[in-house]
Amino acid sequence: MEDSASSTLDDEELRQIAVRVAEILREHPGVEGGISVRATLSFLEISQAMRLLKGAVTLESVYDAAFSSFGSRLRPRGWRDPEEIVKEVLDEVLFGKKVQEGLRLQPQSEDEAQARALRDLMRDLMTLSVAHKHGPNVKEEAKTGIFPKDLTSLMRERYEEGRQSLPNLTGALMNAVRQSMKSGVFSPNKAVQNLLEGLENFNLMKKETSSGEQDRYKFTKASANLVGEETARRILKEDYEDLVDGNSGEEVGENLSKEELSQLLNELQHMLDLLRSGRLASSIETLMRFYGDQFPTLAKVLQKLSTMTSGTQSSWDSRFDNSEELSALLKILEREKYVETAEGFTLSTKAYELIFEDVLPEVEHALTWGDHEAIRGGGGDGETIDVRRYRTSDRFKDVSVGATIRQLVKNRRRQPESRDFRVDQKLPTKSLGIILAIDSSRSMAPHGKLLYAKKAAVGLALAATRRGDRVGILSFSDYANDVVDPAGSVDQGFIRRVAELRPLNSTNIEDALKLASRTLKRYELGQKHIILITDGVPTSCSELFRAYAYPPYRYYYGGYFRGLSVKAAYDQARRCLAEEVTISTICVDRDEHVDRGFCINLSRLGKGQYYFLKDERELPRTTLREYHRARNS
């Protein structure tokens, strides 16, 4: 199709485009149900109409016809714009442009200081390798590469000499030493190994097993291209063929898979929540030193990037001045539109979409829990609009006797099997309105509890809107605040508002219940329900804030203040029930400081259910489970 990019398209080419686009859309993971034959025929009809109007079908006309015929019929599984999906597929069909998944870790061409530092480092290594090969008393097997012991010797015995003749290499070695000392251990050998492994990760060096006890390294074609092939040949001279592996790749850098990138962005968001809460640390260095086990992917990527950083600090945010590697990572992420740095360091909508993408399988699975996913109205006891095959956990009273008998006759069976049963798909007689109230107090920041609560919000909204129910999101700390109105749709704006929830101070459950109940009253709903996600007990209430401009937090977890907050929450739960609003609680009890009695009593007062989770990763699934229970109660 590339030849047609600069010319008009005939009918045969249009048919090929239509068939290929339809095939890709039917297998596209972000599209539910693919695209129909009718949509494909519509694309061809619109293209022919454009030919009559304009005299020819150009590429611009193809995109317009595809947006009109395919875009209006697509049902994205998540929140993506249908036209955006169609454009990506057309780009692939017409020009072979596939959407890049994952992230390429490589030197930034626009950052001349960084690129120059890496080129100079490789020049110094090449200079050292030639000096070593032609030095006195060199063993024969060592003449075709560079040994780690050469760099260790440069650090220990010839550092002053190396600083004069090989300044970039000695600077990189000292940087590697600083990295190794972050673990509290000074190890020159480990520092050298880290540097060589980092260069190997970026396809600049290649390890080969020597005949001796140590490994040796050769330069790759990518490292020769980085410094310039002519420069590499001038430095290495007749040893170029021996020291450069011509069979190695020519591109500098390493790819992170989509899964690794998603995990990296999850950890960055978790880190931002911790820093914003001010609960554990005020700098990235402190977090990585004391809570590094919570950021394994980030630590791995920063270690890889240590070979790319220059000796000159590039400051992005005052909190991150101590991390050149993080600055390099942020530049890469900003280039790929995953990070925004206009007002400090924040993740972009594109990053949040990838973070929340892992809830989509949970949503698809939840839609099969005995409800009818084929229609947006869901299941119920209203008008029958269609029939479908029986699924496990379908209600027996929904079995269509007539349709089942017709299926038996069609299959020529006297005894029915499970695949013969047909079920009526009915519109719901009443709609469900849910408010998900998320605790955004400081204690929700550690271990990613707030992050998984956000994922629960996205999953719940996707599942509920697919069934025609209303979902609103609010957060509560000192006070409760609306995040998403129940009338809203799940789009990129929704994703952004949920993602920007920040951990603040105390836990005012009374105000959360009050705002949720007031919000639900604005809509005509058959059923009203509140799901409360928290990790502790109420530590403030409206009466405290009336008595104190800023209540003394040292009294929150005991005595009069806590008792007053618990009583206020109970009283508000009774008022909610009087207004026919039910309440369920989901408590993340990782640290076993949750007041189980309070959560149980609150749910019983609200005629709802209660859940206690040891793992915050269960929040999305448990929230969907509670939605399913409330919908069918």
C-alpha positions in Angstrom: 0.0 0.0 0.0 3.0 2.3 0.3 3.0 3.2 -3.4 -0.6 4.4 -3.1 0.3 7.0 -0.5 1.2 9.6 -3.2 -1.6 8.7 -5.7 -5.3 8.0 -6.0 -6.7 4.6 -5.2 -8.8 2.4 -7.4 -11.6 0.1 -6.4 -9.4 -3.0 -6.0 -7.1 -1.1 -3.6 -10.0 0.2 -1.6 -11.4 -3.4 -1.2 -8.0 -4.6 0.0 -7.9 -1.7 2.5 -11.4 -2.4 3.7 -10.8 -6.1 4.2 -7.5 -5.6 6.0 -8.8 -2.9 8.3 -11.8 -5.1 9.2 -9.5 -8.1 9.9 -7.3 -6.1 12.2 -10.2 -4.5 14.1 -11.8 -7.9 14.7 -8.6 -9.0 16.5 -7.8 -5.7 18.1 -7.5 -6.1 21.9 -9.0 -2.7 22.5 -12.2 -3.3 20.5 -15.2 -5.3 21.7 -16.8 -7.4 19.0 -14.7 -6.2 16.1 -16.4 -4.6 13.1 -19.3 -5.9 11.0 -19.6 -6.6 7.3 -22.1 -3.8 7.0 -19.5 -1.3 8.3 -17.0 -2.6 5.6 -19.6 -2.2 2.9 -20.4 1.3 4.2 -16.7 2.2 3.9 -16.7 1.2 0.2 -20.0 3.1 -0.5 -18.7 6.3 1.1 -15.4 6.0 -0.8 -17.3 5.6 -4.1 -19.5 8.6 -3.3 -16.3 10.7 -2.7 -15.0 9.5 -6.1 -18.1 10.9 -7.7 -17.9 14.2 -5.8 -14.1 14.8 -6.0 -13.2 12.8 -9.1 -10.8 10.5 -7.2 -10.2 8.8 -3.8 -7.1 10.1 -2.1 -5.6 9.0 1.2 -7.3 11.9 3.0 -10.6 10.6 1.6 -9.8 7.1 2.9 -9.3 8.4 6.4 -12.6 10.4 6.3 -14.5 7.4 5.0 -13.0 5.1 7.6 -13.9 7.5 10.5 -17.5 7.7 9.2 -18.0 4.0 8.7 -15.8 2.3 11.2 -15.4 4.9 14.0 -19.1 5.3 14.6 -19.6 1.5 14.9 -16.6 0.6 17.1 -17.1 -0.2 20.8 -13.8 0.4 22.6 -13.3 -1.8 25.6 -11.9 1.1 27.7 -11.9 4.8 27.3 -10.0 5.3 24.0 -11.5 7.4 21.2 -12.8 5.1 18.4 -11.3 7.4 15.7 -7.9 7.2 17.3 -8.1 3.4 17.0 -9.2 3.6 13.4 -6.3 6.0 12.6 -3.7 3.6 14.1 -5.1 0.7 12.1 -5.1 2.7 8.8 -1.5 3.9 9.5 -0.5 0.2 9.8 -2.4 -0.9 6.7 -1.3 2.0 4.4 2.2 2.8 5.6 3.2 -0.2 7.8 3.4 2.0 10.9 2.7 -0.1 13.9 2.1 1.5 17.3 5.2 1.1 19.4 4.6 -0.9 22.6 7.0 -0.5 25.5 9.8 2.1 25.7 13.1 2.5 24.0 15.9 3.4 26.5 18.5 5.2 24.5 20.6 8.4 24.5 18.6 11.4 23.7 19.8 12.9 20.4 18.4 16.3 21.5 20.5 16.3 24.6 24.0 17.0 23.2 25.7 17.0 26.6 24.5 13.5 27.3 25.3 12.2 23.8 28.7 13.7 23.9 29.5 12.2 27.3 28.6 8.7 26.1 30.6 9.1 22.9 33.6 10.3 24.9 33.3 7.4 27.3 33.4 4.9 24.4 36.4 6.7 22.9 38.3 6.4 26.2 37.4 2.7 26.4 38.7 2.2 22.9 41.9 4.1 23.7 42.4 2.0 26.8 41.8 -1.3 24.9 44.5 -0.4 22.3 47.0 0.6 25.1 46.3 -2.6 26.9 46.7 -4.8 23.8 50.1 -3.3 22.9 51.4 -2.9 26.4 54.2 -5.0 27.9 53.7 -8.6 29.1 50.3 -9.0 27.5 49.1 -12.6 27.3 48.1 -13.8 23.9 44.4 -14.5 24.7 43.9 -11.0 26.1 44.7 -9.3 22.7 41.2 -9.5 21.4 39.2 -7.5 24.0 39.2 -5.7 27.2 39.1 -7.3 30.7 37.3 -5.9 33.8 40.6 -6.1 35.6 41.9 -3.4 33.2 39.3 -0.9 34.5 39.9 -2.0 38.2 43.6 -1.3 37.7 42.8 2.1 36.2 40.8 3.0 39.3 43.2 1.7 41.9 46.7 2.0 40.5 46.6 4.5 37.7 43.7 6.8 38.6 45.7 10.1 38.5 47.2 9.1 35.2 43.8 8.0 33.8 42.1 11.2 35.0 44.5 13.2 32.8 44.4 10.9 29.7 41.0 9.2 30.0 38.9 11.7 31.9 35.5 10.5 30.7 36.2 6.8 31.5 37.5 7.6 35.0 34.5 9.8 35.6 32.2 7.0 34.6 34.0 4.6 36.9 33.7 7.0 39.9 30.0 7.3 39.1 29.7 3.5 39.1 31.5 3.5 42.5 29.0 6.0 43.9 26.2 3.7 42.6 27.7 0.7 44.4 28.1 2.7 47.6 24.4 3.4 47.8 24.1 -0.1 49.2 26.6 0.8 51.9 29.5 -1.3 50.4 32.5 0.0 48.6 33.5 -2.5 45.9 35.6 -1.4 42.9 35.1 -4.8 41.2 31.4 -4.5 41.6 31.5 -0.9 40.2 33.4 -2.0 37.1 31.1 -4.9 36.6 28.0 -2.6 36.8 29.5 -0.2 34.3 30.3 -3.0 31.8 26.9 -4.6 32.3 25.3 -1.3 31.7 27.2 -0.8 28.5 26.2 -4.3 27.4 22.5 -3.5 28.2 22.7 -0.7 25.8 24.3 -2.8 23.1 27.6 -0.9 23.3 29.8 -3.8 24.6 29.5 -7.6 24.1 30.7 -10.1 26.6 32.7 -13.1 25.4 34.1 -16.0 27.4 37.8 -16.0 27.4 40.1 -19.0 27.7 41.1 -17.7 31.2 39.0 -17.4 34.3 37.6 -13.9 33.5 35.3 -12.7 30.8 36.4 -10.2 28.2 34.4 -7.6 26.3 34.5 -6.4 22.7 32.9 -3.3 21.2 29.7 -3.7 19.2 28.9 -2.2 15.8 26.6 0.2 17.7 29.5 1.6 19.7 31.5 2.1 16.6 28.6 4.0 15.0 28.1 6.1 18.1 31.6 7.5 18.1 31.7 7.4 14.3 33.2 4.5 12.3 36.1 6.7 11.0 36.9 7.8 14.5 36.8 4.2 15.8 39.1 3.0 13.0 41.5 5.9 13.7 41.7 5.0 17.4 41.8 1.2 17.0 43.8 1.2 13.7 44.7 -2.3 12.6 42.9 -3.8 15.7 39.5 -2.6 14.5 38.4 -6.0 13.1 39.7 -7.8 16.3 38.0 -5.4 18.8 34.7 -4.6 17.1 32.1 -7.4 16.7 30.8 -6.8 13.3 27.9 -9.2 13.8 26.4 -7.2 16.7 23.4 -4.8 16.4 23.9 -1.3 15.1 21.4 0.5 17.3 22.2 1.9 20.7 19.7 1.3 23.5 17.4 -1.3 25.0 13.7 -1.9 24.8 11.4 -2.1 27.8 8.4 -4.3 27.1 4.9 -3.0 27.5 4.5 -4.9 30.8 7.8 -3.5 32.1 6.8 0.0 31.1 3.4 -0.3 32.8 5.0 -1.5 36.0 7.5 1.3 35.8 4.7 3.9 35.5 2.8 2.2 38.4 5.9 2.6 40.6 6.4 6.2 39.6 2.8 7.0 40.5 3.2 5.2 43.8 6.4 7.2 44.4 4.6 10.5 43.7 1.8 9.6 46.1 4.4 8.9 48.8 6.3 12.1 48.2 3.1 14.2 48.1 1.9 12.7 51.4 5.1 13.7 53.1 4.6 10.7 55.3 7.8 8.7 54.6 10.3 10.8 52.7 10.9 14.1 51.0 13.4 12.9 48.3 13.8 10.1 45.8 17.1 9.1 47.3 15.5 8.5 50.7 12.7 6.5 49.2 15.0 4.3 47.1 17.3 3.7 50.1 14.7 2.7 52.6 11.7 1.5 50.5 13.5 0.3 47.4 11.8 -3.1 47.6 8.6 -1.3 46.6 10.2 0.0 43.3 12.0 -3.0 41.8 11.4 -2.0 38.1 12.4 1.6 38.7 15.6 0.5 40.5 16.4 -1.8 37.5 15.9 0.9 34.9 17.9 3.5 36.9 20.8 1.0 37.1 20.7 0.6 33.3 20.6 4.3 32.8 23.7 4.9 35.0 25.9 4.4 31.9 24.1 7.2 30.0 24.3 9.9 32.6 26.8 12.7 32.2 28.9 14.3 34.9 26.9 17.5 34.6 23.7 17.5 36.7 20.5 18.4 34.8 17.9 19.5 37.3 14.3 18.7 36.7 12.8 19.1 40.1 14.4 20.2 43.4 13.4 16.9 45.0 15.3 14.9 42.4 18.6 16.9 42.2 20.4 13.9 43.6 19.5 11.6 40.8 21.1 12.0 37.3 19.7 8.7 36.3 16.1 9.8 37.2 16.6 13.0 35.1 17.7 10.8 32.1 14.6 8.6 32.6 12.3 11.5 32.8 13.7 13.0 29.6 13.0 9.7 27.8 9.5 9.5 29.3 8.7 13.1 28.3 9.9 12.5 24.8 7.4 9.6 24.5 4.6 11.7 26.1 4.4 9.7 29.4 5.6 12.5 31.6 4.8 16.2 31.8 7.2 18.6 33.4 5.6 22.0 33.0 4.7 22.2 36.7 7.2 19.8 38.2 7.1 16.1 37.5 3.6 14.5 36.8 2.5 11.6 34.7 0.5 12.3 31.5 -3.0 11.0 30.5 -1.2 8.6 28.1 0.7 7.1 31.1 -2.5 6.9 33.2 -4.2 5.0 30.4 -1.5 2.4 30.4 -1.5 2.2 34.2 -5.3 1.6 34.3 -5.2 -0.8 31.3 -4.7 -3.8 33.6 -8.2 -3.5 35.0 -9.8 -4.2 31.7 -9.5 -8.0 32.0 -11.1 -7.8 35.4 -14.0 -5.8 33.9 -14.5 -8.2 31.1 -14.5 -11.1 33.5 -16.9 -9.3 35.8 -19.4 -8.8 33.0 -19.8 -12.6 32.7 -20.9 -13.0 36.4 -24.5 -14.0 35.6 -25.4 -10.6 33.9 -26.0 -10.0 30.3 -23.0 -8.3 28.7 -24.5 -8.2 25.2 -26.7 -5.2 26.0 -25.9 -2.0 27.7 -29.0 -2.2 29.9 -27.8 -5.4 31.6 -30.1 -8.0 33.0 -33.3 -7.5 34.9 -37.0 -8.2 35.0 -38.1 -5.7 32.4 -38.9 -6.1 28.7 -37.4 -9.1 26.9 -35.4 -7.8 23.9 -33.3 -10.8 22.8 -32.2 -14.4 23.7 -28.8 -15.9 24.1 -27.0 -19.1 25.2 -27.3 -20.0 28.9 -24.3 -19.2 31.1 -23.3 -20.5 34.5 -25.1 -18.5 37.3 -27.9 -17.3 35.1 -31.2 -17.2 36.9 -33.5 -20.2 36.1 -36.5 -18.0 35.7 -34.8 -16.3 32.8 -34.6 -19.5 30.7 -36.7 -19.1 27.5 -38.7 -22.3 27.1 -39.8 -21.5 23.5 -36.3 -20.7 22.3 -34.9 -23.7 24.1 -37.4 -26.0 22.4 -36.6 -24.5 19.0 -32.9 -25.1 19.6 -33.6 -28.8 20.5 -35.6 -29.3 17.3 -32.8 -27.6 15.3 -30.2 -29.9 16.8 -32.4 -33.0 16.5 -32.0 -33.9 20.2 -34.7 -35.3 22.5 -32.7 -34.8 25.7 -31.5 -31.2 26.2 -27.8 -30.4 26.9 -26.5 -27.2 28.6 -25.6 -25.7 25.2 -29.3 -26.0 24.1 -30.7 -23.8 26.8 -31.5 -20.2 25.8 -32.0 -17.3 28.2 -34.1 -14.2 27.8 -32.2 -10.9 27.8 -34.3 -8.4 29.7 -34.0 -4.7 30.3 -33.6 -3.7 33.9 -36.7 -2.4 35.7 -34.6 -0.2 37.9 -31.3 1.6 37.5 -28.5 1.5 40.1 -26.6 4.5 41.3 -23.3 4.0 43.1 -20.9 6.4 44.7 -17.4 5.0 45.3 -15.9 7.0 48.2 -12.1 6.7 48.3 -10.1 7.4 51.4 -7.3 9.8 50.4 -5.7 10.2 53.8 -1.9 10.0 54.2 -2.0 6.4 55.4 -3.3 5.4 51.9 0.0 6.3 50.2 2.3 3.4 51.4 2.3 0.1 49.4 0.2 1.7 46.6 -3.1 1.4 48.4 -4.4 4.7 46.9 -3.1 3.7 43.4 -5.2 0.4 43.5 -8.2 2.3 44.9 -8.0 4.5 41.7 -7.8 1.3 39.6 -10.9 0.1 41.4 -12.7 3.3 40.5 -11.9 3.0 36.8 -12.9 -0.7 36.8 -16.2 0.0 38.5 -17.1 2.9 36.2 -16.3 0.8 33.1 -18.4 -2.1 34.3 -21.4 0.0 35.5 -21.6 2.2 32.4 -21.6 -0.9 30.2 -24.8 -2.0 32.0 -26.4 1.4 32.0 -25.9 2.2 35.7 -24.5 5.5 37.2 -21.2 5.7 39.0 -19.8 8.7 40.8 -16.4 9.0 42.5 -15.5 11.1 45.5 -12.5 11.3 47.8 -12.4 12.1 51.4 -9.7 13.3 53.8 -10.3 16.4 56.0 -13.4 16.9 53.9 -15.1 15.0 51.1 -14.7 16.2 47.5 -16.5 15.3 44.3 -14.1 13.7 41.7 -16.5 12.5 39.0 -20.2 13.2 38.8 -22.5 10.2 38.3 -23.7 11.6 35.0 -20.2 11.5 33.5 -18.8 9.0 31.0 -15.6 7.0 31.2 -13.3 9.0 28.9 -9.8 10.5 29.1 -11.1 13.3 31.3 -12.5 10.8 33.7 -9.1 8.9 33.8 -7.3 12.2 34.5 -9.5 13.3 37.3 -9.3 9.9 39.1 -5.5 9.6 38.6 -4.9 13.1 40.1 -6.3 12.1 43.5 -3.6 12.9 46.1 -3.1 11.7 49.7 -3.8 14.5 52.2 -4.4 14.4 55.9 -7.1 12.9 58.1 -10.1 10.5 57.5 -13.6 12.2 57.6 -16.0 9.3 56.9 -19.0 11.3 58.1 -18.5 14.0 55.4 -17.9 11.3 52.8 -21.3 9.6 53.5 -23.0 13.0 53.7 -21.7 14.1 50.3 -22.4 10.7 48.7 -26.0 10.7 49.9 -26.6 14.3 48.8 -25.2 13.4 45.3 -27.4 10.4 44.8 -30.5 12.3 45.8 -30.1 14.5 42.6 -30.9 11.5 40.4 -34.0 9.3 39.9 -32.7 5.9 40.7 -34.3 2.6 41.7 -31.4 1.7 44.0 -28.7 3.9 45.7 -25.5 2.4 47.1 -22.2 3.7 48.6 -19.0 1.7 48.5 -16.5 3.0 51.0 -12.8 2.2 50.5 -10.6 2.9 53.5 -7.6 1.6 55.4 -8.3 2.8 58.9 -10.8 4.5 61.2 -12.4 7.9 61.1 -10.1 10.5 62.6 -12.1 13.7 62.1 -15.6 14.9 61.6 -17.5 18.1 60.9 -17.9 19.0 64.6 -14.1 18.9 65.1 -13.5 21.3 62.2 -16.1 23.6 63.5 -14.4 23.7 66.9 -10.8 23.9 65.5 -9.5 25.7 62.5 -7.1 22.8 62.2 -7.7 19.9 64.7 -4.6 18.7 66.6 -3.7 15.4 64.9 -1.9 14.0 67.9 -5.3 13.2 69.4 -6.8 11.5 66.3 -6.1 7.9 67.1 -7.5 7.9 70.6 -9.7 9.3 73.2 -12.4 12.0 72.7 -11.5 12.9 69.1 -11.7 9.4 67.8 -14.9 8.6 69.7 -16.6 11.8 68.3 -15.6 10.9 64.7 -16.9 7.3 65.0 -20.2 8.5 66.5 -20.6 11.1 63.7 -20.0 8.4 61.0 -22.6 6.1 62.7 -25.2 8.9 62.8 -24.6 9.7 59.2 -25.0 6.1 58.2 -28.4 6.0 59.9 -29.5 9.1 58.0 -28.3 7.5 54.7 -30.4 4.4 55.4 -33.4 6.6 56.2 -33.0 8.0 52.7 -32.8 4.4 51.3 -29.1 4.6 50.6 -27.1 1.5 51.5 -23.5 1.3 52.5 -20.7 -1.3 52.1 -17.1 -1.0 53.2 -13.9 -2.4 51.8 -11.0 -2.1 54.2 -7.4 -2.7 53.3 -6.0 -4.2 56.5 -2.4 -4.7 55.5 -0.9 -3.3 58.7 -3.7 -4.7 61.0 -4.5 -1.3 62.4 -8.1 -1.2 60.9 -10.9 -1.0 63.5 -12.7 -4.1 62.3 -15.6 -3.5 64.7 -16.2 0.0 63.2 -16.2 -1.3 59.6 -18.6 -4.1 60.4 -21.0 -1.9 62.4 -21.0 0.8 59.7 -21.9 -1.8 57.0 -24.6 -3.3 59.2 -26.1 0.1 59.9 -26.0 0.7 56.1 -27.5 -2.7 55.3 -24.5 -3.5 53.1 -21.5 -5.9 53.1 -18.0 -5.6 54.5 -14.7 -6.9 53.2 -11.2 -7.0 54.8 -8.2 -7.3 52.4 -4.6 -8.1 53.2 -3.4 -7.2 49.7 -4.3 -3.9 48.1 -4.1 -5.5 44.7 -7.4 -7.2 45.4 -9.2 -3.8 45.5 -10.4 -3.7 41.8 -11.7 -7.3 41.9 -13.4 -6.9 45.3 -15.0 -3.6 44.2 -16.5 -5.3 41.1 -17.6 -8.2 43.2 -19.5 -5.8 45.6 -21.0 -4.0 42.6 -22.3 -7.3 41.2 -23.7 -8.2 44.7 -25.5 -4.8 45.1 -26.9 -5.0 41.6 -28.4 -8.4 42.1 -29.6 -7.9 45.7 
